[in-house]
Amino acid sequence: MLTIYKNLKFIVSKNDLLILKHIAMRALFSIVVALFVLTGFAQKQRIDYEKVNKKVKATYYYQDNTSIEKVGFFNAKGDLDGTWTSYNKEGKVTIIANYKKGKKDGVWEYYKPTVINIVTYKNNKIIATSKKEVNL
């Protein structure tokens, strides 16, 4: 028996439709399985928390879970508070940042191979900048 689909402008048998439906279902199933497997293998970032006085120290690790990405503190409200240090994958310091109640406050140092860029913040606003030549 032939079925005519006027909008699609072609003639397809019921058997052809069943085959197409089967192929589409297999493709959809394959995509769902692939997404499930890929999501299952994705590593979650390791974060260690430690209570230090009235703050919480957080240590974030790179995806390899062996090298530290950044270390810093949160206050009781969950705001960034205190010194945060960021590292590259080789363990070298890239940024030293300071926060006060969630806002940039104090000296920030950005480490590059031959220079340290220094930015001073007060209440989330830049108040001074400078550079320091170094051989790291």
Secondary structure, 3 states (H helix, E strand, C coil): CEEEECCCCEEEEHHHHHHHHHHHHHHHHHHHHHHHHHHHHCCCCCEEEEEECCEEEEEEECCCCCCEEEEEEECCCCCECEEEEEECCCCCEEEEEEEECCEECEEEEEECCCEEEEEEEECCEEEEEEEEECCC
